[in-house]
Amino acid sequence: MLSTLVLPLFALSAVSASPFATRSIAAHSSVARSIAARSTTPIAAACWEKYNTLYYSFAETTQDVTSLSLAGSDGELLPQFVSEAHAHGVEAHIAIGGWTGSIWFSSNLATAENRTAFVQTVAEFASQYDLDGIQFDWEYPNHQGIGCNTISADDTSNFLAFLQELRKNPVAAKLTLSAAVSLTPFFDATGNPSTDVSGFAKVLNYIALMNYDVWGSWLPNVGPNSPLNDTCVVSAKQQGSAVSAVKAWTDAGIPANQIVLGVPTYGHSFTVAPSDAFTAGKKKLAAYPSFNASDQPLGDAWDNAGGVDACGVYEGSGGTFNFWGLINGGFLTKEGKAADGIHYRYDTCSQTPYVYNETSQVMISFDNAESYAAKGAYIKNAGLHGFAMWEAGGDYNNMLLDSIIHAAG
């Protein structure tokens, strides 16, 4: 297992020119759950030459519009992170928000007075830490995220007004500004996906599509964590994908070259009985099998074993396995192939792999070098701005990163 350091980093890269006069050309992507700081690769030992941008996450919103909190993200390491990034010619960005850190976005931007105050807060934070960019990871405007977020029908319009004002700030005018977004455009005042978000394209350098956590224990079947495509399955199985998300956002006014595809270095685990795991009469893994929702397998050493969340509600294990965790857990070899005794299936529609241990009855939907290559080719062919990994420490010997870089050109 990787050792010695304490911060989750978003790894970023891009394949097309930025429409703004800023050097950064990629974005982070945030998981729809809280990931606490934990032991990972030392900052100084990061493979800097493979990135053009890294995000430190998260600075969280607070009830006080004049402050941001780093209390849950080992904030004392942020200056070292920025210094190391700059020493290696890599842009240092901060991600504001996240699953647990978005609680006060709505109220912080609810009035013109609050928006002006928050503009000053963000600009001063960027200056204090000598940051090159800010990414807003609001989960989600006018749509409840963790469960106790402040929320308003005017969230999306207030968000745009805030960004427009932020762009006029002398400090922020020089920053790369981006947003981590869901697979559908921000909800409008009616609670439906906005049909016109072109205003955001004028103030953001790019958006990062969080194309992960598409299927998980909240659905009745095992499905792809990060599907590249879902237009090739029946409508009942269409929960979202890179292809459908890019279409939704471009139709709503975001140019393809301002879209970064978020790609995960982790997968979700499920308890699946052999009678459900295999197709009838064969040792071939079935597509979309049912699973035992009352028996969530614990993931790798970084998984959350359960606890009370930011809303005071108990949440059980997330059941997540990072790519290195699949290797350490005996599901994959060090070459990223299915280990002996492990059943494997690669779904050609979603372009995602699955592994299954019949003895433990654990099935995992994840991403490997093959699925990363498919996403890289899509990024190149669709003319997207680049890709973003959540998170840098989840890879194994840069196997996933190298695959997508090669495929994306």
N, C-alpha and C positions, 0 to 999 in steps of 0.2 A: 504494500500500500504506500501511497505518497505520504510524505511526512513533513513536518516542521512548520507550517505557517497557518495563517488564520483568516484569509479573506477570500470570499468568492469573487472571481473576476469573470467578466464577460469578454470573450475573445472575438475579435472583429477583423473582417477583411472585406475588400470590395474589388469589383472588376470593371467599373465604369466611372467616368468623370463626374465630379460633383457639380450641381447646377449653381452652387454658391462659391464664392471666392474664399473657401476655407480648405485646409489641407486634409481634414479628416474625411474618410470616405467609407465609414461603416458604423454599425450600431450594435448595442447589446440587445439581448432579448431576455425577458424575465420570466421565470417560471411562475405559474399561477398558484404559488404557495410560498410560505416563508422558509428560507434556508438560512440558518444561523451561521455565523462565522465559525470555522472549524479548521482543523489541521489540513493543510494542503501544501503545495509547492512554495518554497520561500520566494519572496518577491524578487530578490536578486537573481534567483535561478530560473526565472521564467524564460521561455524560449522567445525572446523579444523580437528576433529577426523575422518571425512568422506572422507578426501582427502589425497593423498600422494604427490600431486604436485599442485601448483596453478601458473597461469601465470598472470603477469601484462601486460596489453596491452593498447597502443602500443608505442614502440620506433620507430620512423619513419625515413626512409632514407631522406637524404638531398642532395642538389647539391654538398655539400662539403664532399668528401669521408672520411674526418677525423672527422666527427661529426654525431651524432644521435640526434633526437629531441624528447623530452617528452612534448612539448608545448601543445599538445592537449589531454594529458592524466594525468593531475594533477600530474606531476612528483615529486612535493614536498612530495607526499605520498609514493613514492617508498621505501625510507629507512624504514618507519614504516611497510610497507607490508613485507619487507624482514625480519625485526626483529621479527614480530609476527609469520611469517611462521616458522622461525628457532626455536622460543620458543616452538612451538607445534610439532616439528619434521617433518615439511612439507617442501618440496623443493620449493624454490622461483625461478621462471624462468621469463624471459622477452620475450615477443613476438616482433620481429622486422618486421615491414612492415605493413600488413593489406591492406584493400581496398584503403584507401587514402595514406598509408605510403609506398607503393611500387614504387612510381614514379621514384626514382633514383637508384633502384637496378641494372638495366642493365648497366648504365653508370658507377656506382661505381665498377662494376666487369668486365668492358670491356677490361682492359689491365692488364698485369702482375703487373705493377707498382701500379695500382689502387687496385688490389686484395690484394697485400701485405699491402697497407695502410689501407684497410678496415678490414683485419685480425687484425691489431693493434688496430683499433678503437673499434671493437667488444670485444677484449680481455681486453682492458683498461676499457670499460664500465662495463664488468662483474666484474672486480676487484674493481672498484670504488664502486659498489653497493653490493658487496659480494653475487653475484648471483650463483645459482647452475646449471643453464642451460639456453640455448638460443634456441628459436624456430624461424625459418625463415619462414615468411608468405609472400612469394613473389607471388603476384597475377597479372600476371602469366608469367613465362619465355617464351619469344618469342610468346607472345599472349597478345593482348591489354586487360587491365583490366578496370580501371576507365575511360580511354579515353585519358589521356595525359601522360601515362607512357613512359619513354624511352624504346626502344625495339631493339633487335638485333637477327639475325638468330643464333648467337653463344651463346645466353643466357644460355641454359642448359649446354653446355660444360664449359662455364665460371663459372657457379654456382658450378659445380662439382670440377673444379680446385680450386676455392676459398675454398670450404669445405675441400678438401685434404690438402691445405696449413694451414687452420685454425686448423685442427686436430694435426698438428705438433707444434703448438704454445704451450708453457709450461702451460699457463693459460687455454686455451681451451681444452687441452688434458684431463683435469680433469672435464670438464663440460659435462652435458647431452646435446647433440645436436639433434635437430629434425626439421622437416619441415611440415607445414600445406600445404596440396596439394589438387588439384581438383580430380574429379572422374576418370580422365584419366592421364596417365603418362605425365611428362613434354614434351612440344613440342620440336621436334628436328629441325635441320637446314632447313628442308623442310616444316616446319609448321604443321607436323603431330605428333601424340603421339609417343614418343620414344618406340622402341621395346626392348631396353636393358638399364635399369637404375640400373643394379646390382652394379655399382660403388658407387651409393649413399648409398646402404646398408652397405658398408664398412666404411663409415664416419659418418652416422647418426645412432643414437640409435633407432629411429623409425620415421615413417611418420604418420601424422594424416589426415585421409580422411575427407574432409569437405562435409559430406553427408547431405547437406541442401541447401536451395535456388535452389532446383532442378526444381520445378515448381513455377511460380509467374506471376505477371502481364505482363511480357514480352512474355508470351505464350498465345494462343487463348482460352485455357480452364483452369478451376480450376483443379489442380492436387496435388499430395502429395509433401509437402515441403521436406520431408526426407524419401523417400521410402526405406524400407528394401530390397525389391525385385521388379524387373520390368520384369523379364524373363517370367512372367505369363500373360503378356498383349501383345496386338498386337504391332508390331514394331513401329508404328506411335506414340504410347504412351510411348515408351522406351526412356526416357530422362536421365536415369542414376539411380543407386541405390547402396546400400551397397554391395549387392551380385555381381553386374556387376563390380563395382569399385575394389573390392578385387581381382576378377579374372584378371582384366586388369593389376593391379600392380604386382600381383604374377607372371603372365605370363611374365612380363617385368623384373623380377628378384629381387623383394622385397619379402623376406620370410614373410609368414603370421604372424609369431610371432614378426615381426617388424612393424606391422600395428595396429594403434589405430583408432577406429571408432569414428568419430565426431558425436555427437548427439545434436540437438537443443532444447532449452527450450522455443522456440517461434514458432509462425505460421504466415501464410500470410492470409490477408483478401481480399475478392472480393465482389462486388455488383452483385448479381444474382437475376434475376426476378423469381418469383414463377413458371412461365411457363417453365423455364429452370431448376429450382432447383429440381423439382420432376419428377419421371418417370410418363409416361402418365396414367392418371386416378387414381393415387395413391399418398398418402402422404409419399412416400418413396424417400429419396434423390437419385438423379441420379449420376452416375459416370461421371466425366469429363464434367460438364456442361459448357456452354459458359457464359460469364459475360460481364458486361458493363465496358470496359476499360477506358472510360472517367469519371467514377465516382469511384475513389479509396477511400474506407472508411478509415478514420483516425483510427490508432491503439490505443494502450493504452497510459498511461501517459509518457512512455519512447519513443514513436514513434516520428519520425522526421516529423514535419508539413510541411516541404519544405524549400528549401534554395539553395544557390549557392554552388556547390561542389568544391573540390580542383582544378579542371580544369577550374573553372569559369563558369560552366554550371548550370543552374537552374534545380534542381531535386525536384519533388513533394513528397508528403507523402509516406513513405514506407509501411504503412498499416500493420505493424506488431503488434502482440499481444503476450506478454510473457505469460507463463502458469498462473502466478498470475493475469495477466491482463485479461485473459479469465474468471477468477473467479470474479474479481472486476467488470468486464463489464457485468456480469449476464449471461454469456454463460454456465458457469459451476458452480456447487455447491462447497462448501469448501472441499468436498470429491472427487472432480475431475470428477463428473458425470454430464451429461447434465442437465441443470436447467429446471424447469417447463416451458413449452411453446417453448423450443428449440429443434429443430429436430437434430437427430444424426445419423451418418453412420460410420461404421468401415469397411474399405476396407481390405479384407483378403489377397489380392495379395501384395500390398505395405505395409500392416500392419500399416496403419495410419488412424486416426479418422478425422471426419469433423463435424462441428456444423453449424446450420443455423437458423437465426432469420427471420422468414417470414415477420414480420412487418417492420423491418429495411432493409430487403433484404441483410443482411450481412452473407456471408458464410466464414468460416475459416478452413483452412487445418493446422493441428498442430500435436503435439505428446502428449500422455498421459501416465499414468502408464502402460496400457496394451501394447502400442507400444514400450515403453522402455523395458518392460519385454521381448518382442519378440526380440529386438535388443540385449539384454543381453544374451539371450539363443543362438543367432547366434554367438556372440563373443566367447562364451564358446565352442560351437561345431566346429567353424571354426579355433580355436586355435589362435585367434588374441591376440595382446599384451594388449589390454584393450579398454577403451572408454574415450572420452573427451567431456565435456559439454560446449557449448557456450550458456549462460554464467552462472556463479554461482548464480547471483542474479535473474535469470529468473524463478527459481523453486518456489514452494509454499510448505512450511513446509517440504522440502526435499522429497516430494512425488515421483518425478521422479527419483531422485538420489537413493533413497532407493530401488525403483523397479528394476533398472538396476543392482545395486550391488547384490541384492538377486538373480536375474536371471543369472548373469554372474558367480556367485559362488565366 
